[in-house]
Amino acid sequence: MNILFLDSATEACTAGLWQNGEIFSHFEIAPRAHTKLLLPMVELLLLEA
């Protein structure tokens, strides 16, 4: 099972993936840049997993 989680509620931008008990995540402080960061973060997570 895979669970993708995203958080962009504050200045921090977080994307993570839980895959079969293992967690992969990326975090960056980037006010007003979440839309530019989230998709590349998700792509990296999928490559790492």
C-alpha positions in Angstrom: 0.0 0.0 0.0 1.2 3.5 -0.8 0.1 6.7 0.9 1.1 10.1 -0.4 0.9 13.0 2.0 1.3 16.8 1.3 1.4 19.8 3.6 1.4 23.3 2.4 -0.6 25.0 5.1 2.3 27.1 6.4 5.5 28.5 5.0 6.9 25.0 5.1 6.2 22.7 2.2 6.3 18.9 2.8 5.7 15.9 0.6 6.0 12.4 1.8 5.3 8.8 0.8 4.6 5.9 3.1 5.3 2.7 1.2 5.0 -0.7 2.9 6.1 0.6 6.3 8.9 2.8 5.0 8.6 6.6 4.9 10.2 8.9 2.3 9.9 12.7 2.7 11.1 16.1 1.5 10.7 19.3 3.4 11.5 22.9 2.5 10.8 26.3 4.0 9.6 28.3 1.0 6.9 30.9 1.5 4.8 31.5 -1.6 6.6 28.8 -3.6 4.6 25.7 -2.8 3.1 25.4 -6.3 6.6 25.2 -7.8 7.9 22.7 -5.3 5.2 20.1 -4.7 5.3 18.3 -8.0 9.1 18.0 -8.2 9.1 16.8 -4.6 6.5 14.1 -5.5 8.5 13.1 -8.5 11.6 12.7 -6.3 9.7 10.6 -3.8 8.5 8.2 -6.5 12.0 7.8 -7.8 13.4 7.1 -4.3 10.7 4.6 -3.3 
